[in-house]
Amino acid sequence: MEFTAKQIAELIQGRVEGNEDAKVSDFAKIEEGREGCISFLANPKYQHYIYETKSSVVLVNDDAKFDQPVAATLIRVPNAYESVARLLQIYQSLQPKKTGIDTLAFIDPEAQVSDDCYVGAFAYIGKGAKVGKGCLIHPHACIGDGVTIGDGCQIYPNVTIYHGCKLGNNVTIHAGSVIGADGFGFAPNTNGYEKIPQIGIVVIEDNVEIGANTCIDRSTMGQTLIRKGVKLDNLIQVAHNVEIGENTVMSAQVGVAGSEKIGSWCMVGGQVGFAGHHTVGDRVMIGAQSGVLGDLKDGAQVMGPVAMDLKVFMKSQALMKRLPDMYKDINDLKKKLNNSDK
């Protein structure tokens, strides 16, 4: 499918500089640009590539300034990163969607699957499950008994959704993820550990995306709740009875222990660990590899093995570099004091 620079600019309310008839049919990173491709420049660190890129069209910010000639046609927009995201969404929406139920899929007679859904080979849909309109259930996905899936959801290969869990509309779950496995609940006794039955469910609201090999455990009682708009990266563990607020995002390898309550619009870096049974406020930013051991107030910015205020952490890290010199100075002072006493 081919578009001109003028057509693209109209789609994203941009302004063309150069040949408005320049044609593109593919996307490319600016440093790997080819003729017939569209690229974008949002980070000034990559600006030097715009002078040598072979891409036919490049999206740039309105305020971008260049001190050398640029061969590519430019489309100026308020935010190049947002604009390329919108273009990619449009491009994806134009791709043909799979439909129909593969003859090798199994759907229980008591399950309800909308006519316009796609169910791939060896997918399993259990008794009493309900799958909404326009869903894509890819090969080897397992939808347990009594699961409810809303409209427009995409369940990738080898995803397992345990019995009774509920998904809203436009939920995407990537390959290998497990929704609704038992929470880690065991009571110690004289003979070892006695399993505590996990009789709750997982509820995932609208417009949530869950990365590959992420696990969200069912609650002991009630529900583990992922609110609308949440985006979880790959390899994340969400334990039983956790609640994650609207539009919160988490990078890879985050671990959230049981009964943690995390607010809305939070940003959580990779490998952050939450101790559980605490409350994190709204719009909190947590740096990578932080350990969250207590409550955090709205708007907090923290980082560190034991999470602390970001400014305090940065100061402490600066001091860490000086510790060897400080240690030497202290020893020198000790020697001087010892010599003065003699």
Stockholm file with secondary structure:
# STOCKHOLM 1.0

chainA/1-342         MEFTAKQIAELIQGRVEGNEDAKVSDFAKIEEGREGCISFLANPKYQHYIYETKSSVVLVNDDAKFDQPVAATLIRVPNAYESVARLLQIYQSLQPKKTGIDTLAFIDPEAQVSDDCYVGAFAYIGKGAKVGKGCLIHPHACIGDGVTIGDGCQIYPNVTIYHGCKLGNNVTIHAGSVIGADGFGFAPNTNGYEKIPQIGIVVIEDNVEIGANTCIDRSTMGQTLIRKGVKLDNLIQVAHNVEIGENTVMSAQVGVAGSEKIGSWCMVGGQVGFAGHHTVGDRVMIGAQSGVLGDLKDGAQVMGPVAMDLKVFMKSQALMKRLPDMYKDINDLKKKLNNSDK
#=GR chainA/1-342 SS CCEEHHHHHHHHTCEEESCTTCEECEECCGGGCCTTEEEEECCGGGGGGGGTCCCSEEEEETTCCCSSCCCSEEEEESCHHHHHHHHHHHHHHTSCCCCEECTTCEECTTCEECTTCEECTTCEECTTCEECTTCEECTTCEECTTCEECTTCEECTTCEECTTCEECSSCEECTTCEEEECCCCEEEETTEEEECCCCCEEEECTTCEECTTCEEECCSSSEEEECTTCEECSSCEECTTCEECTTCEECTTCEECTTCEECTTCEECTTCEECSSCEECTTCEECTTCEECSCBCTTCEEETTTTEEHHHHHHHHHHHHHHHHHHHHHHHHHHHHHHHHC
#=GC SS_cons         CCEEHHHHHHHHTCEEESCTTCEECEECCGGGCCTTEEEEECCGGGGGGGGTCCCSEEEEETTCCCSSCCCSEEEEESCHHHHHHHHHHHHHHTSCCCCEECTTCEECTTCEECTTCEECTTCEECTTCEECTTCEECTTCEECTTCEECTTCEECTTCEECTTCEECSSCEECTTCEEEECCCCEEEETTEEEECCCCCEEEECTTCEECTTCEEECCSSSEEEECTTCEECSSCEECTTCEECTTCEECTTCEECTTCEECTTCEECTTCEECSSCEECTTCEECTTCEECSCBCTTCEEETTTTEEHHHHHHHHHHHHHHHHHHHHHHHHHHHHHHHHC
//
